[in-house]
C-alpha cells in the first residue's frame, strides 16, 4: 500500500503569506485516496483551490458531499 502525507497550510483559497498564522495539518493519502473524515476534522465545509478558482466542499446533515463553485 502506497502511503503519502500531504502537508497543507490551509484549506482556504487565499494564498498563504509570510505572516500567516493559520495552523498547518497533514492529510494522509493512501493509493491516491483521501478519507473525507480527515478533511472534515474540525468543520463541515472546506475550500479547494484549483488554479484561480475556489470550490466549496460541504458535508451535509445526511452525510453527503456537495461540491460547488
PQR file of N, CA, C, O and H, with PARSE charges and radii, in Angstrom:
ATOM      1  N   UNK A   1       0.847  -1.176   0.000 -0.4000 1.5000
ATOM      2  CA  UNK A   1       0.000   0.000   0.000 -0.0000 2.0000
ATOM      3  C   UNK A   1       0.894   1.241   0.000  0.5500 1.7000
ATOM      4  O   UNK A   1       1.814   1.348   0.811 -0.5500 1.4000
ATOM      5  N   UNK A   2       0.630   2.150  -0.884 -0.4000 1.5000
ATOM      6  CA  UNK A   2       1.420   3.365  -1.026 -0.0000 2.0000
ATOM      7  C   UNK A   2       0.811   4.459  -0.160  0.5500 1.7000
ATOM      8  O   UNK A   2      -0.311   4.897  -0.416 -0.5500 1.4000
ATOM      9  H   UNK A   2      -0.118   2.063  -1.543  0.4000 1.0000
ATOM     10  N   UNK A   3       1.537   4.904   0.865 -0.4000 1.5000
ATOM     11  CA  UNK A   3       1.020   5.927   1.778 -0.0000 2.0000
ATOM     12  C   UNK A   3       1.878   7.177   1.653  0.5500 1.7000
ATOM     13  O   UNK A   3       3.104   7.111   1.747 -0.5500 1.4000
ATOM     14  H   UNK A   3       2.448   4.548   1.073  0.4000 1.0000
ATOM     15  N   UNK A   4       1.233   8.305   1.443 -0.4000 1.5000
ATOM     16  CA  UNK A   4       1.901   9.587   1.298 -0.0000 2.0000
ATOM     17  C   UNK A   4       1.223  10.589   2.212  0.5500 1.7000
ATOM     18  O   UNK A   4       0.001  10.571   2.359 -0.5500 1.4000
ATOM     19  H   UNK A   4       0.238   8.359   1.366  0.4000 1.0000
ATOM     20  N   UNK A   5       2.004  11.461   2.824 -0.4000 1.5000
ATOM     21  CA  UNK A   5       1.442  12.548   3.636 -0.0000 2.0000
ATOM     22  C   UNK A   5       1.511  13.825   2.811  0.5500 1.7000
ATOM     23  O   UNK A   5       2.565  14.159   2.270 -0.5500 1.4000
ATOM     24  H   UNK A   5       2.996  11.477   2.704  0.4000 1.0000
ATOM     25  N   UNK A   6       0.407  14.531   2.713 -0.4000 1.5000
ATOM     26  CA  UNK A   6       0.366  15.824   2.037 -0.0000 2.0000
ATOM     27  C   UNK A   6       0.221  16.886   3.107  0.5500 1.7000
ATOM     28  O   UNK A   6      -0.739  16.874   3.876 -0.5500 1.4000
ATOM     29  H   UNK A   6      -0.449  14.260   3.152  0.4000 1.0000
ATOM     30  N   UNK A   7       1.172  17.805   3.157 -0.4000 1.5000
ATOM     31  CA  UNK A   7       1.094  18.911   4.106 -0.0000 2.0000
ATOM     32  C   UNK A   7       0.369  20.068   3.444  0.5500 1.7000
ATOM     33  O   UNK A   7       0.752  20.520   2.365 -0.5500 1.4000
ATOM     34  H   UNK A   7       1.953  17.816   2.532  0.4000 1.0000
ATOM     35  N   UNK A   8      -0.669  20.538   4.093 -0.4000 1.5000
ATOM     36  CA  UNK A   8      -1.439  21.676   3.597 -0.0000 2.0000
ATOM     37  C   UNK A   8      -1.485  22.727   4.688  0.5500 1.7000
ATOM     38  O   UNK A   8      -1.869  22.440   5.822 -0.5500 1.4000
ATOM     39  H   UNK A   8      -0.979  20.171   4.970  0.4000 1.0000
ATOM     40  N   UNK A   9      -1.087  23.957   4.342 -0.4000 1.5000
ATOM     41  CA  UNK A   9      -1.119  25.046   5.308 -0.0000 2.0000
ATOM     42  C   UNK A   9      -2.532  25.481   5.625  0.5500 1.7000
ATOM     43  O   UNK A   9      -2.802  26.009   6.703 -0.5500 1.4000
ATOM     44  H   UNK A   9      -0.775  24.190   3.421  0.4000 1.0000
ATOM     45  N   UNK A  10      -3.426  25.260   4.689 -0.4000 1.5000
ATOM     46  CA  UNK A  10      -4.800  25.679   4.889 -0.0000 2.0000
ATOM     47  C   UNK A  10      -5.661  25.052   3.813  0.5500 1.7000
ATOM     48  O   UNK A  10      -5.156  24.558   2.805 -0.5500 1.4000
ATOM     49  H   UNK A  10      -3.206  24.831   3.813  0.4000 1.0000
ATOM     50  N   UNK A  11      -6.941  25.077   4.032 -0.4000 1.5000
ATOM     51  CA  UNK A  11      -7.877  24.646   3.006 -0.0000 2.0000
ATOM     52  C   UNK A  11      -8.596  25.866   2.434  0.5500 1.7000
ATOM     53  O   UNK A  11      -9.711  25.760   1.925 -0.5500 1.4000
ATOM     54  H   UNK A  11      -7.351  25.479   4.851  0.4000 1.0000
ATOM     55  N   UNK A  12      -7.958  26.998   2.522 -0.4000 1.5000
ATOM     56  CA  UNK A  12      -8.532  28.245   2.055 -0.0000 2.0000
ATOM     57  C   UNK A  12      -8.043  28.566   0.652  0.5500 1.7000
ATOM     58  O   UNK A  12      -6.963  28.136   0.247 -0.5500 1.4000
ATOM     59  H   UNK A  12      -7.052  27.085   2.936  0.4000 1.0000
ATOM     60  N   UNK A  13      -8.855  29.333  -0.094 -0.4000 1.5000
ATOM     61  CA  UNK A  13      -8.461  29.774  -1.424 -0.0000 2.0000
ATOM     62  C   UNK A  13      -7.522  30.973  -1.358  0.5500 1.7000
ATOM     63  O   UNK A  13      -6.949  31.361  -2.375 -0.5500 1.4000
ATOM     64  H   UNK A  13      -9.732  29.682   0.236  0.4000 1.0000
ATOM     65  N   UNK A  14      -7.358  31.557  -0.193 -0.4000 1.5000
ATOM     66  CA  UNK A  14      -6.481  32.707  -0.021 -0.0000 2.0000
ATOM     67  C   UNK A  14      -5.039  32.235   0.095  0.5500 1.7000
ATOM     68  O   UNK A  14      -4.745  31.363   0.913 -0.5500 1.4000
ATOM     69  H   UNK A  14      -7.824  31.242   0.634  0.4000 1.0000
ATOM     70  N   UNK A  15      -4.121  32.797  -0.713 -0.4000 1.5000
ATOM     71  CA  UNK A  15      -2.728  32.357  -0.629 -0.0000 2.0000
ATOM     72  C   UNK A  15      -2.113  32.653   0.733  0.5500 1.7000
ATOM     73  O   UNK A  15      -2.440  33.652   1.374 -0.5500 1.4000
ATOM     74  H   UNK A  15      -4.359  33.506  -1.377  0.4000 1.0000
ATOM     75  N   UNK A  16      -1.229  31.782   1.158 -0.4000 1.5000
ATOM     76  CA  UNK A  16      -0.526  31.986   2.426 -0.0000 2.0000
ATOM     77  C   UNK A  16       0.499  33.102   2.276  0.5500 1.7000
ATOM     78  O   UNK A  16       1.080  33.289   1.207 -0.5500 1.4000
ATOM     79  H   UNK A  16      -0.963  30.971   0.638  0.4000 1.0000
ATOM     80  N   UNK A  17       0.711  33.836   3.357 -0.4000 1.5000
ATOM     81  CA  UNK A  17       1.704  34.895   3.366 -0.0000 2.0000
ATOM     82  C   UNK A  17       2.740  34.584   4.437  0.5500 1.7000
ATOM     83  O   UNK A  17       2.574  33.641   5.210 -0.5500 1.4000
ATOM     84  H   UNK A  17       0.239  33.683   4.226  0.4000 1.0000
ATOM     85  N   UNK A  18       3.802  35.370   4.484 -0.4000 1.5000
ATOM     86  CA  UNK A  18       4.861  35.166   5.475 -0.0000 2.0000
ATOM     87  C   UNK A  18       4.336  35.332   6.892  0.5500 1.7000
ATOM     88  O   UNK A  18       4.862  34.712   7.815 -0.5500 1.4000
ATOM     89  H   UNK A  18       3.937  36.137   3.856  0.4000 1.0000
ATOM     90  N   UNK A  19       3.301  36.163   7.087 -0.4000 1.5000
ATOM     91  CA  UNK A  19       2.747  36.409   8.420 -0.0000 2.0000
ATOM     92  C   UNK A  19       1.510  35.559   8.706  0.5500 1.7000
ATOM     93  O   UNK A  19       0.767  35.843   9.646 -0.5500 1.4000
ATOM     94  H   UNK A  19       2.874  36.668   6.336  0.4000 1.0000
ATOM     95  N   UNK A  20       1.288  34.531   7.911 -0.4000 1.5000
ATOM     96  CA  UNK A  20       0.110  33.682   8.062 -0.0000 2.0000
ATOM     97  C   UNK A  20       0.156  32.943   9.389  0.5500 1.7000
ATOM     98  O   UNK A  20       1.176  32.342   9.726 -0.5500 1.4000
ATOM     99  H   UNK A  20       1.892  34.301   7.147  0.4000 1.0000
ATOM    100  N   UNK A  21      -0.935  32.978  10.149 -0.4000 1.5000
ATOM    101  CA  UNK A  21      -0.989  32.315  11.453 -0.0000 2.0000
ATOM    102  C   UNK A  21      -1.931  31.110  11.441  0.5500 1.7000
ATOM    103  O   UNK A  21      -2.210  30.531  12.491 -0.5500 1.4000
ATOM    104  H   UNK A  21      -1.764  33.466   9.875  0.4000 1.0000
ATOM    105  N   UNK A  22      -2.421  30.731  10.261 -0.4000 1.5000
ATOM    106  CA  UNK A  22      -3.303  29.569  10.183 -0.0000 2.0000
ATOM    107  C   UNK A  22      -2.512  28.302  10.514  0.5500 1.7000
ATOM    108  O   UNK A  22      -1.362  28.170  10.094 -0.5500 1.4000
ATOM    109  H   UNK A  22      -2.194  31.201   9.407  0.4000 1.0000
ATOM    110  N   UNK A  23      -3.111  27.370  11.261 -0.4000 1.5000
ATOM    111  CA  UNK A  23      -2.391  26.143  11.615 -0.0000 2.0000
ATOM    112  C   UNK A  23      -2.199  25.238  10.405  0.5500 1.7000
ATOM    113  O   UNK A  23      -3.047  25.177   9.514 -0.5500 1.4000
ATOM    114  H   UNK A  23      -4.045  27.477  11.602  0.4000 1.0000
ATOM    115  N   UNK A  24      -1.069  24.538  10.389 -0.4000 1.5000
ATOM    116  CA  UNK A  24      -0.832  23.555   9.341 -0.0000 2.0000
ATOM    117  C   UNK A  24      -1.332  22.206   9.806  0.5500 1.7000
ATOM    118  O   UNK A  24      -1.390  21.937  11.006 -0.5500 1.4000
ATOM    119  H   UNK A  24      -0.380  24.588  11.112  0.4000 1.0000
ATOM    120  N   UNK A  25      -1.698  21.347   8.848 -0.4000 1.5000
ATOM    121  CA  UNK A  25      -2.083  19.991   9.186 -0.0000 2.0000
ATOM    122  C   UNK A  25      -1.714  19.071   8.033  0.5500 1.7000
ATOM    123  O   UNK A  25      -1.518  19.523   6.905 -0.5500 1.4000
ATOM    124  H   UNK A  25      -1.651  21.566   7.874  0.4000 1.0000
ATOM    125  N   UNK A  26      -1.621  17.804   8.316 -0.4000 1.5000
ATOM    126  CA  UNK A  26      -1.296  16.799   7.313 -0.0000 2.0000
ATOM    127  C   UNK A  26      -2.522  15.946   7.042  0.5500 1.7000
ATOM    128  O   UNK A  26      -3.292  15.628   7.948 -0.5500 1.4000
ATOM    129  H   UNK A  26      -1.780  17.436   9.233  0.4000 1.0000
ATOM    130  N   UNK A  27      -2.691  15.582   5.773 -0.4000 1.5000
ATOM    131  CA  UNK A  27      -3.790  14.710   5.374 -0.0000 2.0000
ATOM    132  C   UNK A  27      -3.163  13.474   4.738  0.5500 1.7000
ATOM    133  O   UNK A  27      -2.466  13.589   3.729 -0.5500 1.4000
ATOM    134  H   UNK A  27      -2.066  15.840   5.036  0.4000 1.0000
ATOM    135  N   UNK A  28      -3.401  12.284   5.316 -0.4000 1.5000
ATOM    136  CA  UNK A  28      -2.806  11.075   4.744 -0.0000 2.0000
ATOM    137  C   UNK A  28      -3.442  10.701   3.408  0.5500 1.7000
ATOM    138  O   UNK A  28      -4.657  10.805   3.238 -0.5500 1.4000
ATOM    139  H   UNK A  28      -3.967  12.191   6.135  0.4000 1.0000
ATOM    140  N   UNK A  29      -2.611  10.264   2.462 -0.4000 1.5000
ATOM    141  CA  UNK A  29      -3.067   9.797   1.159 -0.0000 2.0000
ATOM    142  C   UNK A  29      -2.584   8.366   0.994  0.5500 1.7000
ATOM    143  O   UNK A  29      -1.385   8.097   1.069 -0.5500 1.4000
ATOM    144  H   UNK A  29      -1.624  10.179   2.600  0.4000 1.0000
ATOM    145  N   UNK A  30      -3.516   7.446   0.768 -0.4000 1.5000
ATOM    146  CA  UNK A  30      -3.179   6.042   0.567 -0.0000 2.0000
ATOM    147  C   UNK A  30      -3.715   5.621  -0.792  0.5500 1.7000
ATOM    148  O   UNK A  30      -4.921   5.669  -1.034 -0.5500 1.4000
ATOM    149  H   UNK A  30      -4.490   7.664   0.707  0.4000 1.0000
ATOM    150  N   UNK A  31      -2.809   5.208  -1.684 -0.4000 1.5000
ATOM    151  CA  UNK A  31      -3.203   4.791  -3.039 -0.0000 2.0000
ATOM    152  C   UNK A  31      -4.089   5.831  -3.721  0.5500 1.7000
ATOM    153  O   UNK A  31      -5.128   5.489  -4.287 -0.5500 1.4000
ATOM    154  H   UNK A  31      -1.829   5.170  -1.488  0.4000 1.0000
ATOM    155  N   UNK A  32      -3.683   7.090  -3.669 -0.4000 1.5000
ATOM    156  CA  UNK A  32      -4.390   8.212  -4.300 -0.0000 2.0000
ATOM    157  C   UNK A  32      -5.782   8.429  -3.711  0.5500 1.7000
ATOM    158  O   UNK A  32      -6.673   8.925  -4.400 -0.5500 1.4000
ATOM    159  H   UNK A  32      -2.839   7.368  -3.209  0.4000 1.0000
ATOM    160  N   UNK A  33      -5.976   8.063  -2.445 -0.4000 1.5000
ATOM    161  CA  UNK A  33      -7.275   8.208  -1.790 -0.0000 2.0000
ATOM    162  C   UNK A  33      -7.112   8.991  -0.492  0.5500 1.7000
ATOM    163  O   UNK A  33      -6.197   8.736   0.291 -0.5500 1.4000
ATOM    164  H   UNK A  33      -5.252   7.660  -1.885  0.4000 1.0000
ATOM    165  N   UNK A  34      -8.016   9.951  -0.276 -0.4000 1.5000
ATOM    166  CA  UNK A  34      -8.067  10.735   0.961 -0.0000 2.0000
ATOM    167  C   UNK A  34      -9.401  10.449   1.623  0.5500 1.7000
ATOM    168  O   UNK A  34     -10.445  10.530   0.975 -0.5500 1.4000
ATOM    169  H   UNK A  34      -8.760  10.158  -0.912  0.4000 1.0000
ATOM    170  N   UNK A  35      -9.382  10.120   2.889 -0.4000 1.5000
ATOM    171  CA  UNK A  35     -10.621   9.878   3.633 -0.0000 2.0000
ATOM    172  C   UNK A  35     -11.291  11.213   3.960  0.5500 1.7000
ATOM    173  O   UNK A  35     -10.634  12.141   4.432 -0.5500 1.4000
ATOM    174  H   UNK A  35      -8.534  10.054   3.416  0.4000 1.0000
ATOM    175  N   UNK A  36     -12.579  11.305   3.712 -0.4000 1.5000
ATOM    176  CA  UNK A  36     -13.290  12.569   3.973 -0.0000 2.0000
ATOM    177  C   UNK A  36     -13.246  12.933   5.448  0.5500 1.7000
ATOM    178  O   UNK A  36     -13.243  14.118   5.781 -0.5500 1.4000
ATOM    179  H   UNK A  36     -13.112  10.551   3.329  0.4000 1.0000
ATOM    180  N   UNK A  37     -13.213  11.954   6.340 -0.4000 1.5000
ATOM    181  CA  UNK A  37     -13.152  12.261   7.782 -0.0000 2.0000
ATOM    182  C   UNK A  37     -11.865  13.001   8.132  0.5500 1.7000
ATOM    183  O   UNK A  37     -11.827  13.746   9.111 -0.5500 1.4000
ATOM    184  H   UNK A  37     -13.216  10.991   6.070  0.4000 1.0000
ATOM    185  N   UNK A  38     -10.791  12.798   7.325 -0.4000 1.5000
ATOM    186  CA  UNK A  38      -9.548  13.535   7.543 -0.0000 2.0000
ATOM    187  C   UNK A  38      -9.660  14.978   7.073  0.5500 1.7000
ATOM    188  O   UNK A  38      -8.982  15.853   7.612 -0.5500 1.4000
ATOM    189  H   UNK A  38     -10.822  12.192   6.530  0.4000 1.0000
ATOM    190  N   UNK A  39     -10.496  15.242   6.088 -0.4000 1.5000
ATOM    191  CA  UNK A  39     -10.705  16.607   5.596 -0.0000 2.0000
ATOM    192  C   UNK A  39     -11.622  17.409   6.509  0.5500 1.7000
ATOM    193  O   UNK A  39     -11.411  18.603   6.721 -0.5500 1.4000
ATOM    194  H   UNK A  39     -11.047  14.532   5.650  0.4000 1.0000
ATOM    195  N   UNK A  40     -12.641  16.745   7.049 -0.4000 1.5000
ATOM    196  CA  UNK A  40     -13.664  17.428   7.843 -0.0000 2.0000
ATOM    197  C   UNK A  40     -13.460  17.190   9.332  0.5500 1.7000
ATOM    198  O   UNK A  40     -14.409  16.862  10.044 -0.5500 1.4000
ATOM    199  H   UNK A  40     -12.813  15.775   6.876  0.4000 1.0000
ATOM    200  N   UNK A  41     -12.236  17.353   9.806 -0.4000 1.5000
ATOM    201  CA  UNK A  41     -11.918  17.128  11.216 -0.0000 2.0000
ATOM    202  C   UNK A  41     -12.602  18.159  12.109  0.5500 1.7000
ATOM    203  O   UNK A  41     -13.238  17.789  13.096 -0.5500 1.4000
ATOM    204  H   UNK A  41     -11.465  17.620   9.227  0.4000 1.0000
ATOM    205  N   UNK A  42     -12.485  19.429  11.785 -0.4000 1.5000
ATOM    206  CA  UNK A  42     -12.986  20.489  12.671 -0.0000 2.0000
ATOM    207  C   UNK A  42     -14.096  21.325  12.038  0.5500 1.7000
ATOM    208  O   UNK A  42     -14.550  22.305  12.629 -0.5500 1.4000
ATOM    209  H   UNK A  42     -11.968  19.730  10.983  0.4000 1.0000
ATOM    210  N   UNK A  43     -14.532  20.942  10.841 -0.4000 1.5000
ATOM    211  CA  UNK A  43     -15.523  21.757  10.138 -0.0000 2.0000
ATOM    212  C   UNK A  43     -16.349  20.875   9.208  0.5500 1.7000
ATOM    213  O   UNK A  43     -15.993  19.722   8.965 -0.5500 1.4000
ATOM    214  H   UNK A  43     -14.163  20.145  10.361  0.4000 1.0000
ATOM    215  N   UNK A  44     -17.433  21.405   8.696 -0.4000 1.5000
ATOM    216  CA  UNK A  44     -18.269  20.664   7.747 -0.0000 2.0000
ATOM    217  C   UNK A  44     -18.142  21.249   6.350  0.5500 1.7000
ATOM    218  O   UNK A  44     -18.868  20.849   5.440 -0.5500 1.4000
ATOM    219  H   UNK A  44     -17.723  22.342   8.893  0.4000 1.0000
ATOM    220  N   UNK A  45     -17.227  22.193   6.175 -0.4000 1.5000
ATOM    221  CA  UNK A  45     -17.026  22.817   4.873 -0.0000 2.0000
ATOM    222  C   UNK A  45     -15.559  23.183   4.698  0.5500 1.7000
ATOM    223  O   UNK A  45     -14.925  23.709   5.613 -0.5500 1.4000
ATOM    224  H   UNK A  45     -16.637  22.518   6.915  0.4000 1.0000
ATOM    225  N   UNK A  46     -15.025  22.897   3.500 -0.4000 1.5000
ATOM    226  CA  UNK A  46     -13.652  23.300   3.186 -0.0000 2.0000
ATOM    227  C   UNK A  46     -13.652  23.990   1.825  0.5500 1.7000
ATOM    228  O   UNK A  46     -14.571  23.810   1.026 -0.5500 1.4000
ATOM    229  H   UNK A  46     -15.540  22.469   2.757  0.4000 1.0000
ATOM    230  N   UNK A  47     -12.623  24.771   1.577 -0.4000 1.5000
ATOM    231  CA  UNK A  47     -12.439  25.441   0.295 -0.0000 2.0000
ATOM    232  C   UNK A  47     -11.284  24.745  -0.423  0.5500 1.7000
ATOM    233  O   UNK A  47     -10.220  24.529   0.157 -0.5500 1.4000
ATOM    234  H   UNK A  47     -11.877  24.917   2.226  0.4000 1.0000
ATOM    235  N   UNK A  48     -11.506  24.394  -1.697 -0.4000 1.5000
ATOM    236  CA  UNK A  48     -10.483  23.759  -2.510 -0.0000 2.0000
ATOM    237  C   UNK A  48     -10.066  24.745  -3.587  0.5500 1.7000
ATOM    238  O   UNK A  48     -10.906  25.214  -4.355 -0.5500 1.4000
ATOM    239  H   UNK A  48     -12.371  24.570  -2.169  0.4000 1.0000
ATOM    240  N   UNK A  49      -8.782  25.065  -3.652 -0.4000 1.5000
ATOM    241  CA  UNK A  49      -8.257  25.950  -4.690 -0.0000 2.0000
ATOM    242  C   UNK A  49      -7.860  25.105  -5.892  0.5500 1.7000
ATOM    243  O   UNK A  49      -7.175  24.091  -5.761 -0.5500 1.4000
ATOM    244  H   UNK A  49      -8.100  24.684  -3.028  0.4000 1.0000
ATOM    245  N   UNK A  50      -8.306  25.545  -7.070 -0.4000 1.5000
ATOM    246  CA  UNK A  50      -7.956  24.873  -8.318 -0.0000 2.0000
ATOM    247  C   UNK A  50      -7.619  25.962  -9.323  0.5500 1.7000
ATOM    248  O   UNK A  50      -8.507  26.539  -9.952 -0.5500 1.4000
ATOM    249  H   UNK A  50      -8.863  26.368  -7.177  0.4000 1.0000
ATOM    250  N   UNK A  51      -6.325  26.240  -9.470 -0.4000 1.5000
ATOM    251  CA  UNK A  51      -5.909  27.372 -10.292 -0.0000 2.0000
ATOM    252  C   UNK A  51      -6.453  28.648  -9.681  0.5500 1.7000
ATOM    253  O   UNK A  51      -6.318  28.854  -8.475 -0.5500 1.4000
ATOM    254  H   UNK A  51      -5.603  25.772  -8.959  0.4000 1.0000
ATOM    255  N   UNK A  52      -7.064  29.511 -10.479 -0.4000 1.5000
ATOM    256  CA  UNK A  52      -7.608  30.764  -9.940 -0.0000 2.0000
ATOM    257  C   UNK A  52      -8.983  30.603  -9.299  0.5500 1.7000
ATOM    258  O   UNK A  52      -9.514  31.550  -8.719 -0.5500 1.4000
ATOM    259  H   UNK A  52      -7.173  29.344 -11.459  0.4000 1.0000
ATOM    260  N   UNK A  53      -9.556  29.411  -9.401 -0.4000 1.5000
ATOM    261  CA  UNK A  53     -10.917  29.180  -8.901 -0.0000 2.0000
ATOM    262  C   UNK A  53     -10.919  28.573  -7.508  0.5500 1.7000
ATOM    263  O   UNK A  53      -9.971  27.901  -7.102 -0.5500 1.4000
ATOM    264  H   UNK A  53      -9.124  28.641  -9.872  0.4000 1.0000
ATOM    265  N   UNK A  54     -12.006  28.824  -6.787 -0.4000 1.5000
ATOM    266  CA  UNK A  54     -12.205  28.245  -5.460 -0.0000 2.0000
ATOM    267  C   UNK A  54     -13.509  27.455  -5.474  0.5500 1.7000
ATOM    268  O   UNK A  54     -14.534  27.932  -5.961 -0.5500 1.4000
ATOM    269  H   UNK A  54     -12.776  29.369  -7.117  0.4000 1.0000
ATOM    270  N   UNK A  55     -13.453  26.253  -4.938 -0.4000 1.5000
ATOM    271  CA  UNK A  55     -14.618  25.376  -4.851 -0.0000 2.0000
ATOM    272  C   UNK A  55     -14.911  25.086  -3.388  0.5500 1.7000
ATOM    273  O   UNK A  55     -13.991  24.941  -2.584 -0.5500 1.4000
ATOM    274  H   UNK A  55     -12.620  25.866  -4.543  0.4000 1.0000
ATOM    275  N   UNK A  56     -16.177  25.001  -3.044 -0.4000 1.5000
ATOM    276  CA  UNK A  56     -16.614  24.737  -1.680 -0.0000 2.0000
ATOM    277  C   UNK A  56     -17.086  23.289  -1.599  0.5500 1.7000
ATOM    278  O   UNK A  56     -17.980  22.882  -2.341 -0.5500 1.4000
ATOM    279  H   UNK A  56     -16.925  25.119  -3.698  0.4000 1.0000
ATOM    280  N   UNK A  57     -16.489  22.512  -0.700 -0.4000 1.5000
ATOM    281  CA  UNK A  57     -16.899  21.129  -0.478 -0.0000 2.0000
ATOM    282  C   UNK A  57     -17.554  21.054   0.886  0.5500 1.7000
ATOM    283  O   UNK A  57     -16.917  21.306   1.908 -0.5500 1.4000
ATOM    284  H   UNK A  57     -15.763  22.842  -0.097  0.4000 1.0000
ATOM    285  N   UNK A  58     -18.857  20.698   0.895 -0.4000 1.5000
ATOM    286  CA  UNK A  58     -19.632  20.666   2.130 -0.0000 2.0000
ATOM    287  C   UNK A  58     -20.048  19.247   2.476  0.5500 1.7000
ATOM    288  O   UNK A  58     -20.338  18.435   1.598 -0.5500 1.4000
ATOM    289  H   UNK A  58     -19.375  20.494   0.064  0.4000 1.0000
ATOM    290  N   UNK A  59     -20.072  18.965   3.763 -0.4000 1.5000
ATOM    291  CA  UNK A  59     -20.600  17.714   4.291 -0.0000 2.0000
ATOM    292  C   UNK A  59     -21.987  18.020   4.843  0.5500 1.7000
ATOM    293  O   UNK A  59     -22.122  18.809   5.779 -0.5500 1.4000
ATOM    294  H   UNK A  59     -19.836  19.625   4.477  0.4000 1.0000
ATOM    295  N   UNK A  60     -23.022  17.400   4.270 -0.4000 1.5000
ATOM    296  CA  UNK A  60     -24.398  17.711   4.651 -0.0000 2.0000
ATOM    297  C   UNK A  60     -24.815  16.967   5.916  0.5500 1.7000
ATOM    298  O   UNK A  60     -24.097  16.097   6.408 -0.5500 1.4000
ATOM    299  H   UNK A  60     -22.913  16.760   3.510  0.4000 1.0000
ATOM    300  N   UNK A  61     -25.981  17.324   6.429 -0.4000 1.5000
ATOM    301  CA  UNK A  61     -26.532  16.654   7.599 -0.0000 2.0000
ATOM    302  C   UNK A  61     -26.850  15.183   7.304  0.5500 1.7000
ATOM    303  O   UNK A  61     -26.899  14.357   8.215 -0.5500 1.4000
ATOM    304  H   UNK A  61     -26.565  18.031   6.029  0.4000 1.0000
ATOM    305  N   UNK A  62     -27.065  14.865   6.017 -0.4000 1.5000
ATOM    306  CA  UNK A  62     -27.324  13.484   5.608 -0.0000 2.0000
ATOM    307  C   UNK A  62     -26.028  12.734   5.281  0.5500 1.7000
ATOM    308  O   UNK A  62     -26.061  11.639   4.721 -0.5500 1.4000
ATOM    309  H   UNK A  62     -27.025  15.536   5.277  0.4000 1.0000
ATOM    310  N   UNK A  63     -24.876  13.344   5.642 -0.4000 1.5000
ATOM    311  CA  UNK A  63     -23.550  12.758   5.434 -0.0000 2.0000
ATOM    312  C   UNK A  63     -23.215  12.576   3.954  0.5500 1.7000
ATOM    313  O   UNK A  63     -22.560  11.604   3.579 -0.5500 1.4000
ATOM    314  H   UNK A  63     -24.850  14.233   6.098  0.4000 1.0000
ATOM    315  N   UNK A  64     -23.665  13.509   3.115 -0.4000 1.5000
ATOM    316  CA  UNK A  64     -23.342  13.512   1.690 -0.0000 2.0000
ATOM    317  C   UNK A  64     -22.429  14.686   1.404  0.5500 1.7000
ATOM    318  O   UNK A  64     -22.393  15.654   2.163 -0.5500 1.4000
ATOM    319  H   UNK A  64     -24.198  14.298   3.419  0.4000 1.0000
ATOM    320  N   UNK A  65     -21.682  14.598   0.298 -0.4000 1.5000
ATOM    321  CA  UNK A  65     -20.771  15.672  -0.100 -0.0000 2.0000
ATOM    322  C   UNK A  65     -21.380  16.480  -1.236  0.5500 1.7000
ATOM    323  O   UNK A  65     -21.953  15.920  -2.171 -0.5500 1.4000
ATOM    324  H   UNK A  65     -21.711  13.811  -0.319  0.4000 1.0000
ATOM    325  N   UNK A  66     -21.251  17.803  -1.148 -0.4000 1.5000
ATOM    326  CA  UNK A  66     -21.701  18.702  -2.202 -0.0000 2.0000
ATOM    327  C   UNK A  66     -20.530  19.610  -2.562  0.5500 1.7000
ATOM    328  O   UNK A  66     -19.957  20.274  -1.698 -0.5500 1.4000
ATOM    329  H   UNK A  66     -20.785  18.258  -0.389  0.4000 1.0000
ATOM    330  N   UNK A  67     -20.179  19.630  -3.853 -0.4000 1.5000
ATOM    331  CA  UNK A  67     -19.105  20.482  -4.354 -0.0000 2.0000
ATOM    332  C   UNK A  67     -19.716  21.572  -5.211  0.5500 1.7000
ATOM    333  O   UNK A  67     -20.415  21.281  -6.182 -0.5500 1.4000
ATOM    334  H   UNK A  67     -20.645  19.091  -4.554  0.4000 1.0000
ATOM    335  N   UNK A  68     -19.457  22.846  -4.858 -0.4000 1.5000
ATOM    336  CA  UNK A  68     -19.973  23.974  -5.626 -0.0000 2.0000
ATOM    337  C   UNK A  68     -18.844  24.945  -5.927  0.5500 1.7000
ATOM    338  O   UNK A  68     -17.855  25.023  -5.198 -0.5500 1.4000
ATOM    339  H   UNK A  68     -18.889  23.083  -4.069  0.4000 1.0000
ATOM    340  N   UNK A  69     -19.013  25.678  -7.011 -0.4000 1.5000
ATOM    341  CA  UNK A  69     -18.025  26.681  -7.399 -0.0000 2.0000
ATOM    342  C   UNK A  69     -18.403  28.008  -6.804  0.5500 1.7000
ATOM    343  O   UNK A  69     -17.701  28.998  -7.008 -0.5500 1.4000
ATOM    344  H   UNK A  69     -19.816  25.615  -7.603  0.4000 1.0000
TER
END
